[in-house]
Amino acid sequence: MTVVGTLVAESLRDDAVVRDLRLELRAVVRTRAGDPTVGQPLLWTIIELAAPDDVFDDLVAQLSDAIRTGPWYCALRTEQEVAVVFAGRPFRYRRGDGAARAEAERYARASGVPDAQTDWPD
C-alpha cells in the first residue's frame, strides 16, 4: 500500500459513500482542530488511511464527490504525487511542485480553509 492520507470524518457529506477501494485504516484520532469561525466543528475525527496505488484515481474521484463544500479537503500522497481533494475539485501534482501546490493553497483559502490548515505534506 503506497497511497497514504488523512481525512476528517466531519468533512464528509451526510450522504457520502466511499467504497470498493481496499482501504487500510491506520488510525482514528479525535482532536480539537476545527475552526468554528469558518463553519467547522471544534472536534474532529481524523482518519489516517492507506490504499494500493491502483485505487488512487478512484479514491480521489470518490472523495471529490463525498467531501462537503466549504473549508474542507482531504490530502493524499504517493511516492511521486500529491492529491488535495476538495468538493468537486481535486488538485493533483508531482511532489515538490511549488507552483502547483500554491495553486491548491489559493483554492483552499478561497474556499475558506484557514491558513493554519493548509499544512498538507508534500
C-alpha positions as CSV (number, residue, x, y, z in Angstrom):
1,M,0.0,0.0,0.0
2,T,1.5,3.2,-1.1
3,V,-1.2,5.8,-1.1
4,V,-1.4,7.4,2.3
5,G,-3.5,10.3,3.6
6,T,-5.8,11.8,6.2
7,L,-9.5,12.5,6.1
8,V,-11.6,14.4,8.6
9,A,-14.8,12.4,9.1
10,E,-16.8,15.6,9.7
11,S,-15.8,16.8,6.2
12,L,-17.9,14.2,4.6
13,R,-21.4,15.0,3.3
14,D,-24.3,13.3,5.2
15,D,-25.0,11.1,2.1
16,A,-21.3,10.3,1.3
17,V,-20.3,6.9,0.0
18,V,-16.7,5.7,-0.5
19,R,-16.4,2.0,-1.3
20,D,-14.7,-0.8,-3.0
21,L,-11.2,0.6,-2.6
22,R,-9.3,-1.8,-0.4
23,L,-8.6,0.9,2.2
24,E,-6.5,0.2,5.2
25,L,-7.4,2.1,8.4
26,R,-4.2,3.2,10.1
27,A,-5.6,5.3,12.9
28,V,-8.6,7.2,14.1
29,V,-7.9,10.2,16.3
30,R,-10.3,12.6,18.0
31,T,-8.8,16.1,18.4
32,R,-9.7,19.8,18.8
33,A,-8.5,21.0,15.4
34,G,-11.5,22.7,13.8
35,D,-12.2,26.4,13.4
36,P,-15.8,27.3,14.3
37,T,-15.3,30.8,12.8
38,V,-15.3,29.2,9.3
39,G,-18.1,26.8,10.0
40,Q,-16.0,23.8,11.2
41,P,-16.8,21.9,14.4
42,L,-14.1,22.3,17.0
43,L,-13.8,18.5,17.5
44,W,-12.6,16.4,14.5
45,T,-12.3,12.7,13.9
46,I,-9.2,12.3,11.8
47,I,-8.9,9.1,9.8
48,E,-5.4,8.1,8.7
49,L,-5.7,5.7,5.7
50,A,-3.6,3.8,3.2
51,A,-4.5,2.1,-0.1
52,P,-2.8,0.4,-3.0
53,D,-1.6,2.6,-5.8
54,D,-4.1,1.1,-8.3
55,V,-7.0,2.7,-6.5
56,F,-5.5,6.2,-6.3
57,D,-7.6,7.6,-9.2
58,D,-10.9,6.1,-7.8
59,L,-10.1,7.3,-4.3
60,V,-9.6,10.9,-5.5
61,A,-12.8,10.8,-7.6
62,Q,-14.9,9.3,-4.8
63,L,-13.6,11.7,-2.2
64,S,-14.2,14.6,-4.5
65,D,-17.8,13.6,-4.6
66,A,-18.0,12.8,-0.8
67,I,-16.5,15.9,0.7
68,R,-18.6,18.9,1.8
69,T,-18.4,22.2,0.0
70,G,-16.6,24.8,2.0
71,P,-13.5,24.8,4.2
72,W,-12.8,21.1,3.8
73,Y,-10.3,18.9,1.9
74,C,-8.6,15.6,2.1
75,A,-4.8,15.2,1.4
76,L,-3.4,12.1,-0.1
77,R,0.1,11.2,-1.4
78,T,2.1,8.6,-3.1
79,E,5.9,8.5,-3.6
80,Q,5.5,10.7,-6.6
81,E,2.3,12.6,-6.4
82,V,0.1,14.7,-4.0
83,A,-3.7,15.0,-4.2
84,V,-5.5,17.7,-2.3
85,V,-9.2,16.9,-2.8
86,F,-12.0,19.5,-2.3
87,A,-15.7,19.0,-3.1
88,G,-15.8,18.7,-6.9
89,R,-12.2,20.0,-7.3
90,P,-9.2,17.7,-6.9
91,F,-5.7,19.1,-7.3
92,R,-3.0,16.6,-8.3
93,Y,0.6,17.5,-8.7
94,R,4.1,16.0,-8.5
95,R,5.7,16.1,-5.1
96,G,7.9,19.2,-4.8
97,D,6.0,21.2,-7.5
98,G,5.8,24.5,-5.6
99,A,3.7,26.3,-8.3
100,A,1.0,23.6,-8.3
101,R,1.0,23.4,-4.5
102,A,0.5,27.2,-4.4
103,E,-2.5,26.9,-6.8
104,A,-4.1,24.3,-4.4
105,E,-3.4,26.6,-1.4
106,R,-5.0,29.6,-3.2
107,Y,-8.1,27.4,-3.8
108,A,-8.1,26.3,-0.2
109,R,-8.1,29.9,1.0
110,A,-10.8,30.9,-1.4
111,S,-12.9,28.0,-0.1
112,G,-12.5,29.3,3.5
113,V,-9.8,26.9,4.7
114,P,-7.7,28.8,7.4
115,D,-4.0,29.3,6.5
116,A,-3.0,27.1,9.5
117,Q,-4.9,24.2,7.9
118,T,-3.1,24.3,4.5
119,D,-0.3,22.2,6.0
120,W,-0.7,19.1,4.0
121,P,2.6,17.2,3.5
122,D,4.3,17.2,0.1
